Amino acid sequence: MSTDTDVVIVGGGLAGLAAARRLHRAGVPWQLVEATDRLGGRVATDAVDGFLLDRGFQVLNTAYPRVGALLDVDALDLGYFVSGVLVRKGGQLLRLVNPLREPAGGPGTALAPVGSLPDRLRFAALAASYATLSPERLLARPETTAEAALRRAGLSHAIIEDLLRPFLSGVLLDRELATSSHVLAMVLRSFARGRVGLPAEGMAALPRAVAAPLPTGLLELNTAVAEVAPGRVRTTAGELRCRAVIVAADPPAATRLLDLPPVRMHAYTTFYHAATEPPLDEPILLLDGDRREMIANTVVVSHAVPGYAPTGRHLIATSVVGPSVPTEPAVRLELTRLYGRPTADWAHLTTVTIPAALPAAPPPQGRLRKPVGLGNGLFVAGDHRDSPSIQGALASGWRTAGAALRHLRQH
């Protein structure tokens, strides 16, 4: 391993890879060290018996600007989910869709007994404002919690509890909706402006695509970092001397290495099941409108991307938010109720629990761009310095590399 370079990047997740891309484009010498045997951080996919199992159900939104700037989204061969949701409410399965993308579903959405018609009109107006106003104007609005913002928009308790809380809890990993209203605005803006899907080869295709233009010799795997200090990084393979250090490790590791205040993280669990007969005939998110609160959402993943399951079988992903993980039989029982179909013959493939899946983002978050320069050539990157999302990780890495480049020019 080289012991002299301009910038050492600690961590090969999306933030670290985005930082490497900017440094590489600028022609600045750099080296990335990653503790594990793969790139991607929290974005990973395992191939198990013909199934593609992402490490936690997650999706890619085509409206994320940094994704489109770093790679060819079309080359990922995305399979898309329906722009809408199903809601289990009592004995009914109600379908609510974005009428701009699913015109045929517009009348049913308008008449669905989830909240009231004024509720749906108010939410449509709120989503339209998020989609059409610039991020600068949205982030200049008074900041509060996501729940307070929804109530301030005139939405009723019924539509929040039956639809928006279960949906947003699966996106923000925050059942309490205590996340900043500025984060909410950016999230709903991306849903309104983009489509949501999965790469044909699993979510791990995303970090592979970001890393593709980088020289593999500068990406050092299986190299844990023990200490970071101005001008040097001590690893299990020796010490690297440098002019700047970007710590883009996961938030708990980054804050530990840099002696920063800890970042509160949200936990997330995904139950993966296989079935020979799919419980639904379309790739649409199913929510629990009965306020049982065990399951955030469930979806037949292989309807969006058939390659996620072997021929003749279907993959169902079920998401649970929070540190408390129910048993698989309890989840299966809830799935029987939600889908309205027997699940006894489903095979339980695995359960993926991620205790630190997404940074909490309570107010104040301001304009979502926290400082990345710590002085003395030390920098920190990650979605905990931006919005808690794939976009936030990539944008933070790119922004942090820019700060490091300015430091190099000045020193």
C-alpha positions as a Markdown table, in Angstrom:
| # | Residue | x | y | z |
|---|---|---|---|---|
| 1 | Met | 0.0 | 0.0 | 0.0 |
| 2 | Ser | 1.3 | 3.5 | -0.8 |
| 3 | Thr | 2.2 | 5.5 | 2.2 |
| 4 | Asp | 2.1 | 8.9 | 0.6 |
| 5 | Thr | -0.9 | 10.5 | -1.1 |
| 6 | Asp | -2.8 | 13.8 | -1.1 |
| 7 | Val | -6.1 | 12.5 | 0.3 |
| 8 | Val | -7.0 | 9.4 | 2.2 |
| 9 | Ile | -10.7 | 8.4 | 2.2 |
| 10 | Val | -11.8 | 6.2 | 5.1 |
| 11 | Gly | -14.9 | 4.2 | 4.1 |
| 12 | Gly | -16.0 | 2.8 | 0.7 |
| 13 | Gly | -19.7 | 3.5 | 1.0 |
| 14 | Leu | -21.6 | 5.8 | -1.3 |
| 15 | Ala | -20.2 | 8.9 | 0.3 |
| 16 | Gly | -16.6 | 7.7 | 0.1 |
| 17 | Leu | -17.0 | 6.6 | -3.5 |
| 18 | Ala | -18.6 | 10.0 | -4.5 |
| 19 | Ala | -15.7 | 11.8 | -2.8 |
| 20 | Ala | -13.2 | 9.5 | -4.7 |
| 21 | Arg | -15.0 | 10.3 | -8.0 |
| 22 | Arg | -14.6 | 14.1 | -7.5 |
| 23 | Leu | -10.9 | 13.8 | -6.5 |
| 24 | His | -10.2 | 11.5 | -9.4 |
| 25 | Arg | -11.8 | 13.9 | -11.8 |
| 26 | Ala | -9.7 | 16.7 | -10.4 |
| 27 | Gly | -6.5 | 14.7 | -10.9 |
| 28 | Val | -5.6 | 14.7 | -7.2 |
| 29 | Pro | -3.8 | 11.7 | -5.8 |
| 30 | Trp | -6.0 | 9.8 | -3.4 |
| 31 | Gln | -6.4 | 6.4 | -1.7 |
| 32 | Leu | -9.5 | 4.8 | -0.3 |
| 33 | Val | -9.5 | 2.3 | 2.6 |
| 34 | Glu | -12.5 | 0.1 | 3.4 |
| 35 | Ala | -12.7 | -2.2 | 6.5 |
| 36 | Thr | -14.9 | -4.9 | 4.8 |
| 37 | Asp | -14.4 | -7.0 | 1.8 |
| 38 | Arg | -16.7 | -5.0 | -0.5 |
| 39 | Leu | -17.7 | -1.5 | -1.5 |
| 40 | Gly | -21.1 | 0.0 | -0.9 |
| 41 | Gly | -21.5 | 0.4 | 2.9 |
| 42 | Arg | -25.1 | 0.1 | 3.9 |
| 43 | Val | -26.1 | -0.6 | 0.2 |
| 44 | Ala | -25.5 | -4.3 | -0.4 |
| 45 | Thr | -27.1 | -7.4 | -2.0 |
| 46 | Asp | -26.7 | -11.1 | -1.3 |
| 47 | Ala | -27.4 | -13.8 | -3.8 |
| 48 | Val | -29.1 | -16.7 | -2.0 |
| 49 | Asp | -30.5 | -19.8 | -3.7 |
| 50 | Gly | -31.4 | -17.8 | -6.8 |
| 51 | Phe | -32.9 | -14.9 | -4.9 |
| 52 | Leu | -31.4 | -11.4 | -4.7 |
| 53 | Leu | -31.7 | -10.2 | -1.1 |
| 54 | Asp | -30.8 | -6.6 | -0.5 |
| 55 | Arg | -29.5 | -5.9 | 3.0 |
| 56 | Gly | -32.7 | -4.2 | 4.0 |
| 57 | Phe | -35.4 | -3.4 | 1.6 |
| 58 | Gln | -34.4 | -0.1 | -0.1 |
| 59 | Val | -35.2 | 1.5 | -3.4 |
| 60 | Leu | -33.6 | 3.9 | -5.9 |
| 61 | Asn | -35.3 | 7.1 | -6.8 |
| 62 | Thr | -34.6 | 8.4 | -10.3 |
| 63 | Ala | -35.1 | 12.0 | -9.1 |
| 64 | Tyr | -32.0 | 12.0 | -7.0 |
| 65 | Pro | -29.8 | 14.5 | -8.8 |
| 66 | Arg | -26.4 | 13.2 | -7.7 |
| 67 | Val | -27.3 | 9.7 | -8.9 |
| 68 | Gly | -27.9 | 11.0 | -12.4 |
| 69 | Ala | -24.7 | 13.0 | -12.3 |
| 70 | Leu | -22.5 | 10.1 | -11.4 |
| 71 | Leu | -23.9 | 7.3 | -13.5 |
| 72 | Asp | -26.1 | 6.2 | -16.3 |
| 73 | Val | -29.3 | 5.3 | -14.6 |
| 74 | Asp | -30.6 | 3.5 | -17.7 |
| 75 | Ala | -27.6 | 1.1 | -17.6 |
| 76 | Leu | -28.9 | -0.2 | -14.2 |
| 77 | Asp | -31.9 | -1.6 | -16.0 |
| 78 | Leu | -34.4 | -0.6 | -13.3 |
| 79 | Gly | -37.6 | -2.4 | -12.7 |
| 80 | Tyr | -40.2 | 0.1 | -11.3 |
| 81 | Phe | -42.8 | 0.0 | -8.6 |
| 82 | Val | -46.3 | 1.4 | -9.0 |
| 83 | Ser | -46.5 | 5.1 | -8.2 |
| 84 | Gly | -48.9 | 4.5 | -5.3 |
| 85 | Val | -49.8 | 2.3 | -2.4 |
| 86 | Leu | -52.4 | -0.3 | -1.3 |
| 87 | Val | -53.9 | 0.3 | 2.1 |
| 88 | Arg | -55.4 | -2.5 | 4.2 |
| 89 | Lys | -58.2 | -0.9 | 6.2 |
| 90 | Gly | -60.6 | -3.3 | 7.9 |
| 91 | Gly | -62.0 | -5.7 | 5.3 |
| 92 | Gln | -61.0 | -3.5 | 2.4 |
| 93 | Leu | -57.8 | -3.3 | 0.3 |
| 94 | Leu | -57.8 | 0.3 | -1.0 |
| 95 | Arg | -55.6 | 1.4 | -4.0 |
| 96 | Leu | -54.3 | 5.0 | -4.0 |
| 97 | Val | -52.1 | 6.0 | -6.9 |
| 98 | Asn | -50.5 | 9.2 | -8.4 |
| 99 | Pro | -53.1 | 10.1 | -11.1 |
| 100 | Leu | -50.4 | 11.8 | -13.2 |
| 101 | Arg | -48.5 | 8.5 | -13.5 |
| 102 | Glu | -51.5 | 6.1 | -13.2 |
| 103 | Pro | -54.4 | 8.0 | -14.8 |
| 104 | Ala | -56.7 | 4.9 | -14.8 |
| 105 | Gly | -56.5 | 4.8 | -11.0 |
| 106 | Gly | -57.4 | 8.4 | -10.5 |
| 107 | Pro | -61.2 | 7.9 | -9.9 |
| 108 | Gly | -60.6 | 5.1 | -7.4 |
| 109 | Thr | -58.0 | 7.2 | -5.5 |
| 110 | Ala | -60.4 | 10.1 | -5.3 |
| 111 | Leu | -63.2 | 7.9 | -3.8 |
| 112 | Ala | -61.1 | 5.7 | -1.5 |
| 113 | Pro | -62.2 | 5.9 | 2.1 |
| 114 | Val | -58.8 | 6.9 | 3.5 |
| 115 | Gly | -59.2 | 10.3 | 5.2 |
| 116 | Ser | -61.6 | 12.5 | 3.3 |
| 117 | Leu | -61.7 | 14.0 | -0.2 |
| 118 | Pro | -60.6 | 17.4 | 1.2 |
| 119 | Asp | -57.7 | 15.5 | 2.8 |
| 120 | Arg | -56.6 | 14.1 | -0.5 |
| 121 | Leu | -56.9 | 17.4 | -2.2 |
| 122 | Arg | -54.8 | 19.1 | 0.5 |
| 123 | Phe | -52.1 | 16.4 | 0.3 |
| 124 | Ala | -52.1 | 16.7 | -3.5 |
| 125 | Ala | -51.6 | 20.5 | -3.1 |
| 126 | Leu | -48.8 | 19.9 | -0.6 |
| 127 | Ala | -47.0 | 17.3 | -2.8 |
| 128 | Ala | -47.4 | 19.7 | -5.8 |
| 129 | Ser | -45.7 | 22.5 | -3.9 |
| 130 | Tyr | -42.8 | 20.2 | -2.9 |
| 131 | Ala | -42.5 | 19.1 | -6.5 |
| 132 | Thr | -42.6 | 22.5 | -8.1 |
| 133 | Leu | -40.8 | 24.8 | -5.7 |
| 134 | Ser | -37.0 | 25.0 | -5.7 |
| 135 | Pro | -35.1 | 23.3 | -2.9 |
| 136 | Glu | -33.9 | 26.7 | -1.8 |
| 137 | Arg | -37.4 | 28.0 | -1.3 |
| 138 | Leu | -38.5 | 24.8 | 0.4 |
| 139 | Leu | -35.6 | 24.9 | 2.8 |
| 140 | Ala | -36.2 | 28.5 | 3.6 |
| 141 | Arg | -39.6 | 27.6 | 5.1 |
| 142 | Pro | -40.1 | 27.6 | 8.9 |
| 143 | Glu | -38.8 | 24.2 | 10.1 |
| 144 | Thr | -40.8 | 21.8 | 12.4 |
| 145 | Thr | -41.3 | 18.1 | 12.6 |
| 146 | Ala | -42.7 | 16.0 | 9.7 |
| 147 | Glu | -45.9 | 15.3 | 11.7 |
| 148 | Ala | -46.4 | 19.0 | 12.6 |
| 149 | Ala | -45.9 | 20.0 | 8.9 |
| 150 | Leu | -48.6 | 17.5 | 7.8 |
| 151 | Arg | -51.0 | 18.8 | 10.4 |
| 152 | Arg | -50.1 | 22.4 | 9.5 |
| 153 | Ala | -51.1 | 21.6 | 5.9 |
| 154 | Gly | -54.6 | 20.8 | 7.2 |
| 155 | Leu | -54.5 | 17.1 | 7.0 |
| 156 | Ser | -56.7 | 15.1 | 9.3 |
| 157 | His | -55.7 | 12.7 | 12.0 |
| 158 | Ala | -57.4 | 9.9 | 10.0 |
| 159 | Ile | -55.3 | 10.3 | 6.8 |
| 160 | Ile | -52.1 | 10.8 | 8.8 |
| 161 | Glu | -52.6 | 7.6 | 10.8 |
| 162 | Asp | -54.1 | 5.4 | 8.1 |
| 163 | Leu | -51.8 | 6.4 | 5.2 |
| 164 | Leu | -49.0 | 8.9 | 5.8 |
| 165 | Arg | -47.6 | 7.6 | 9.1 |
| 166 | Pro | -47.2 | 4.0 | 7.8 |
| 167 | Phe | -45.9 | 5.1 | 4.5 |
| 168 | Leu | -43.4 | 7.7 | 5.8 |
| 169 | Ser | -42.2 | 5.5 | 8.6 |
| 170 | Gly | -40.9 | 3.0 | 6.0 |
| 171 | Val | -39.1 | 5.9 | 4.2 |
| 172 | Leu | -37.8 | 7.9 | 7.1 |
| 173 | Leu | -37.5 | 4.9 | 9.5 |
| 174 | Asp | -39.2 | 7.1 | 12.0 |
| 175 | Arg | -42.6 | 6.0 | 13.3 |
| 176 | Glu | -43.0 | 9.1 | 15.4 |
| 177 | Leu | -42.5 | 11.4 | 12.4 |
| 178 | Ala | -40.1 | 13.5 | 14.5 |
| 179 | Thr | -37.9 | 14.0 | 11.4 |
| 180 | Ser | -37.4 | 17.5 | 10.2 |
| 181 | Ser | -40.0 | 19.0 | 7.9 |
| 182 | His | -37.1 | 20.0 | 5.6 |
| 183 | Val | -36.2 | 16.4 | 5.2 |
| 184 | Leu | -39.9 | 15.5 | 4.6 |
| 185 | Ala | -40.0 | 18.2 | 1.9 |
| 186 | Met | -37.0 | 16.8 | 0.0 |
| 187 | Val | -38.3 | 13.2 | 0.3 |
| 188 | Leu | -41.7 | 14.0 | -1.0 |
| 189 | Arg | -40.2 | 16.2 | -3.7 |
| 190 | Ser | -38.2 | 13.2 | -5.0 |
| 191 | Phe | -41.2 | 10.9 | -4.9 |
| 192 | Ala | -43.3 | 13.4 | -6.9 |
| 193 | Arg | -40.6 | 14.1 | -9.5 |
| 194 | Gly | -39.1 | 10.7 | -10.0 |
| 195 | Arg | -39.8 | 7.0 | -10.2 |
| 196 | Val | -38.9 | 4.4 | -7.7 |
| 197 | Gly | -37.3 | 1.1 | -8.7 |
| 198 | Leu | -34.6 | -1.5 | -8.3 |
| 199 | Pro | -31.6 | -2.4 | -10.5 |
| 200 | Ala | -31.8 | -5.7 | -12.3 |
| 201 | Glu | -28.7 | -7.0 | -10.4 |
| 202 | Gly | -29.8 | -5.7 | -7.0 |
| 203 | Met | -29.1 | -2.5 | -5.1 |
| 204 | Ala | -25.4 | -3.4 | -4.9 |
| 205 | Ala | -25.3 | -2.4 | -8.6 |
| 206 | Leu | -25.5 | 1.2 | -7.5 |
| 207 | Pro | -22.1 | 1.4 | -5.6 |
| 208 | Arg | -20.6 | -0.8 | -8.3 |
| 209 | Ala | -21.6 | 1.8 | -11.0 |
| 210 | Val | -20.4 | 4.7 | -8.9 |
| 211 | Ala | -17.0 | 3.0 | -8.4 |
| 212 | Ala | -16.7 | 1.8 | -12.0 |
| 213 | Pro | -14.5 | 4.7 | -13.3 |
| 214 | Leu | -12.1 | 4.5 | -10.4 |
| 215 | Pro | -8.8 | 2.6 | -10.5 |
| 216 | Thr | -9.2 | -0.6 | -8.5 |
| 217 | Gly | -5.6 | -0.2 | -7.2 |
| 218 | Leu | -6.6 | 2.8 | -5.2 |
| 219 | Leu | -9.5 | 1.0 | -3.5 |
| 220 | Glu | -8.0 | -1.0 | -0.6 |
| 221 | Leu | -10.5 | -3.5 | 0.9 |
| 222 | Asn | -10.2 | -5.4 | 4.2 |
| 223 | Thr | -8.2 | -2.5 | 5.7 |
| 224 | Ala | -9.6 | -1.3 | 9.0 |
| 225 | Val | -8.7 | 2.1 | 10.3 |
| 226 | Ala | -7.6 | 2.3 | 14.0 |
| 227 | Glu | -6.8 | 6.0 | 14.2 |
| 228 | Val | -7.1 | 9.2 | 12.2 |
| 229 | Ala | -5.1 | 12.4 | 12.9 |
| 230 | Pro | -4.1 | 15.4 | 10.8 |
| 231 | Gly | -1.8 | 14.2 | 8.0 |
| 232 | Arg | -2.0 | 10.5 | 8.8 |
| 233 | Val | -4.3 | 7.4 | 8.9 |
| 234 | Arg | -3.2 | 4.4 | 10.9 |
| 235 | Thr | -4.6 | 1.1 | 9.4 |
| 236 | Thr | -4.2 | -2.6 | 10.0 |
| 237 | Ala | -1.8 | -2.6 | 7.0 |
| 238 | Gly | 0.3 | 0.3 | 8.2 |
| 239 | Glu | 0.2 | 4.1 | 8.3 |
| 240 | Leu | -0.7 | 6.4 | 5.4 |
| 241 | Arg | 0.7 | 9.9 | 5.3 |
| 242 | Cys | -1.4 | 12.5 | 3.5 |
| 243 | Arg | -2.3 | 16.2 | 3.2 |
| 244 | Ala | -6.0 | 15.7 | 4.0 |
| 245 | Val | -8.3 | 12.9 | 5.4 |
| 246 | Ile | -12.0 | 12.4 | 4.5 |
| 247 | Val | -13.7 | 10.1 | 7.0 |
| 248 | Ala | -16.7 | 8.7 | 5.1 |
| 249 | Ala | -17.2 | 5.6 | 7.3 |
| 250 | Asp | -20.7 | 4.7 | 8.7 |
| 251 | Pro | -21.9 | 7.4 | 11.2 |
| 252 | Pro | -21.0 | 5.4 | 14.4 |
| 253 | Ala | -17.5 | 4.7 | 13.2 |
| 254 | Ala | -16.9 | 8.2 | 11.8 |
| 255 | Thr | -17.9 | 9.9 | 15.0 |
| 256 | Arg | -15.8 | 7.6 | 17.0 |
| 257 | Leu | -12.7 | 8.1 | 14.8 |
| 258 | Leu | -13.1 | 11.9 | 14.8 |
| 259 | Asp | -14.3 | 12.2 | 18.4 |
| 260 | Leu | -17.5 | 13.9 | 17.3 |
| 261 | Pro | -20.9 | 13.7 | 19.1 |
| 262 | Pro | -22.6 | 10.4 | 18.4 |
| 263 | Val | -25.3 | 10.3 | 15.7 |
| 264 | Arg | -28.6 | 8.7 | 16.7 |
| 265 | Met | -29.5 | 6.0 | 14.2 |
| 266 | His | -32.8 | 4.4 | 13.3 |
| 267 | Ala | -33.1 | 0.6 | 13.2 |
| 268 | Tyr | -34.7 | -1.4 | 10.4 |
| 269 | Thr | -35.6 | -5.0 | 9.8 |
| 270 | Thr | -36.6 | -6.8 | 6.6 |
| 271 | Phe | -38.2 | -10.2 | 6.5 |
| 272 | Tyr | -37.8 | -12.0 | 3.2 |
| 273 | His | -40.3 | -14.7 | 2.2 |
| 274 | Ala | -40.6 | -16.8 | -0.9 |
| 275 | Ala | -43.9 | -18.0 | -2.4 |
| 276 | Thr | -44.9 | -20.0 | -5.4 |
| 277 | Glu | -48.1 | -17.9 | -5.9 |
| 278 | Pro | -47.8 | -14.1 | -5.4 |
| 279 | Pro | -50.2 | -12.5 | -2.9 |
| 280 | Leu | -50.7 | -9.6 | -5.3 |
| 281 | Asp | -50.5 | -9.2 | -9.1 |
| 282 | Glu | -48.6 | -5.9 | -9.2 |
| 283 | Pro | -45.4 | -4.3 | -7.7 |
| 284 | Ile | -47.1 | -2.0 | -5.3 |
| 285 | Leu | -46.4 | -1.2 | -1.6 |
| 286 | Leu | -48.9 | -2.5 | 0.8 |
| 287 | Leu | -49.5 | -0.5 | 4.0 |
| 288 | Asp | -51.3 | -1.3 | 7.3 |
| 289 | Gly | -54.1 | 1.2 | 7.6 |
| 290 | Asp | -55.5 | -0.6 | 10.7 |
| 291 | Arg | -52.9 | 1.1 | 12.9 |
| 292 | Arg | -51.5 | -2.2 | 14.2 |
| 293 | Glu | -48.0 | -0.7 | 13.8 |
| 294 | Met | -46.0 | -3.9 | 13.6 |
| 295 | Ile | -45.4 | -3.8 | 9.8 |
| 296 | Ala | -44.4 | -0.6 | 8.0 |
| 297 | Asn | -44.9 | -2.0 | 4.5 |
| 298 | Thr | -44.7 | -5.2 | 2.4 |
| 299 | Val | -44.2 | -5.7 | -1.3 |
| 300 | Val | -43.8 | -8.4 | -3.9 |
| 301 | Val | -40.3 | -7.4 | -5.0 |
| 302 | Ser | -40.1 | -9.8 | -7.9 |
| 303 | His | -43.1 | -8.2 | -9.6 |
| 304 | Ala | -40.8 | -5.1 | -10.1 |
| 305 | Val | -37.7 | -7.1 | -11.0 |
| 306 | Pro | -38.4 | -10.7 | -11.9 |
| 307 | Gly | -34.7 | -11.5 | -11.6 |
| 308 | Tyr | -34.9 | -11.0 | -7.8 |
| 309 | Ala | -36.4 | -14.5 | -7.6 |
| 310 | Pro | -35.8 | -17.8 | -9.5 |
| 311 | Thr | -38.3 | -18.9 | -12.1 |
| 312 | Gly | -41.6 | -20.1 | -10.6 |
| 313 | Arg | -41.1 | -18.3 | -7.3 |
| 314 | His | -41.8 | -14.8 | -5.9 |
| 315 | Leu | -39.9 | -12.7 | -3.4 |
| 316 | Ile | -41.8 | -10.8 | -0.7 |
| 317 | Ala | -40.1 | -8.1 | 1.4 |
| 318 | Thr | -41.6 | -6.9 | 4.6 |
| 319 | Ser | -40.3 | -4.0 | 6.6 |
| 320 | Val | -40.4 | -3.4 | 10.3 |
| 321 | Val | -39.2 | -0.1 | 11.8 |
| 322 | Gly | -37.5 | 0.3 | 15.2 |
| 323 | Pro | -35.2 | -1.6 | 17.5 |
| 324 | Ser | -37.9 | -4.1 | 18.6 |
| 325 | Val | -38.0 | -7.0 | 16.2 |
| 326 | Pro | -41.1 | -9.3 | 16.2 |
| 327 | Thr | -40.8 | -13.0 | 15.7 |
| 328 | Glu | -41.2 | -14.4 | 12.2 |
| 329 | Pro | -44.5 | -16.3 | 13.0 |
| 330 | Ala | -46.0 | -13.0 | 14.3 |
| 331 | Val | -45.0 | -11.2 | 11.1 |
| 332 | Arg | -46.4 | -14.1 | 9.0 |
| 333 | Leu | -49.7 | -13.8 | 10.9 |
| 334 | Glu | -49.9 | -10.1 | 10.1 |
| 335 | Leu | -49.0 | -10.7 | 6.5 |
| 336 | Thr | -52.0 | -13.1 | 6.3 |
| 337 | Arg | -54.2 | -10.3 | 7.5 |
| 338 | Leu | -52.7 | -7.6 | 5.3 |
| 339 | Tyr | -52.7 | -9.6 | 2.0 |
| 340 | Gly | -56.0 | -11.4 | 2.9 |
| 341 | Arg | -54.4 | -14.7 | 1.7 |
| 342 | Pro | -52.8 | -17.7 | 3.5 |
| 343 | Thr | -49.1 | -17.5 | 4.1 |
| 344 | Ala | -48.5 | -20.9 | 5.7 |
| 345 | Asp | -46.7 | -22.3 | 2.7 |
| 346 | Trp | -44.3 | -19.4 | 2.3 |
| 347 | Ala | -40.7 | -20.1 | 2.9 |
| 348 | His | -38.9 | -17.8 | 5.3 |
| 349 | Leu | -35.6 | -17.0 | 3.5 |
| 350 | Thr | -34.0 | -14.7 | 6.0 |
| 351 | Thr | -34.4 | -11.8 | 8.4 |
| 352 | Val | -32.1 | -8.8 | 7.9 |
| 353 | Thr | -31.8 | -6.5 | 10.9 |
| 354 | Ile | -29.8 | -3.3 | 10.6 |
| 355 | Pro | -29.5 | -1.5 | 14.0 |
| 356 | Ala | -27.9 | 1.6 | 12.4 |
| 357 | Ala | -29.8 | 1.8 | 9.1 |
| 358 | Leu | -30.4 | 5.6 | 8.8 |
| 359 | Pro | -29.4 | 8.7 | 10.7 |
| 360 | Ala | -32.1 | 10.4 | 12.7 |
| 361 | Ala | -32.8 | 13.9 | 11.4 |
| 362 | Pro | -34.9 | 15.8 | 13.9 |
| 363 | Pro | -35.1 | 19.6 | 13.6 |
| 364 | Pro | -33.2 | 21.8 | 13.3 |
| 365 | Gln | -31.6 | 20.5 | 10.1 |
| 366 | Gly | -31.6 | 23.9 | 8.5 |
| 367 | Arg | -30.6 | 23.6 | 4.8 |
| 368 | Leu | -29.5 | 20.0 | 5.3 |
| 369 | Arg | -25.8 | 20.8 | 4.7 |
| 370 | Lys | -23.9 | 20.4 | 7.9 |
| 371 | Pro | -20.2 | 21.5 | 8.0 |
| 372 | Val | -17.8 | 18.9 | 6.7 |
| 373 | Gly | -14.5 | 20.6 | 7.5 |
| 374 | Leu | -13.1 | 20.0 | 11.0 |
| 375 | Gly | -9.8 | 21.9 | 10.6 |
| 376 | Asn | -6.2 | 20.7 | 10.1 |
| 377 | Gly | -7.1 | 18.9 | 6.9 |
| 378 | Leu | -9.7 | 16.6 | 8.5 |
| 379 | Phe | -13.1 | 16.2 | 6.9 |
| 380 | Val | -16.2 | 14.1 | 7.5 |
| 381 | Ala | -18.7 | 12.9 | 4.9 |
| 382 | Gly | -21.9 | 10.8 | 5.0 |
| 383 | Asp | -25.7 | 11.1 | 5.0 |
| 384 | His | -25.5 | 12.3 | 8.6 |
| 385 | Arg | -23.9 | 15.5 | 7.2 |
| 386 | Asp | -26.7 | 15.9 | 4.6 |
| 387 | Ser | -30.2 | 14.4 | 4.2 |
| 388 | Pro | -30.6 | 10.8 | 5.4 |
| 389 | Ser | -30.8 | 9.1 | 2.0 |
| 390 | Ile | -28.8 | 7.7 | -0.9 |
| 391 | Gln | -28.9 | 11.2 | -2.4 |
| 392 | Gly | -27.6 | 12.6 | 0.9 |
| 393 | Ala | -24.7 | 10.2 | 1.0 |
| 394 | Leu | -23.6 | 10.9 | -2.6 |
| 395 | Ala | -24.1 | 14.6 | -2.3 |
| 396 | Ser | -22.2 | 14.8 | 1.0 |
| 397 | Gly | -19.3 | 12.8 | -0.4 |
| 398 | Trp | -19.1 | 15.1 | -3.5 |
| 399 | Arg | -19.4 | 18.3 | -1.3 |
| 400 | Thr | -16.7 | 17.1 | 1.1 |
| 401 | Ala | -14.3 | 16.3 | -1.7 |
| 402 | Gly | -14.8 | 19.9 | -2.9 |
| 403 | Ala | -13.9 | 21.2 | 0.6 |
| 404 | Ala | -10.8 | 19.0 | 0.6 |
| 405 | Leu | -9.7 | 20.3 | -2.8 |
| 406 | Arg | -10.0 | 23.9 | -1.6 |
| 407 | His | -7.9 | 22.9 | 1.4 |
| 408 | Leu | -5.2 | 21.4 | -0.8 |
| 409 | Arg | -5.1 | 24.6 | -3.0 |
| 410 | Gln | -4.7 | 26.8 | 0.1 |
| 411 | His | -2.0 | 24.6 | 1.8 |
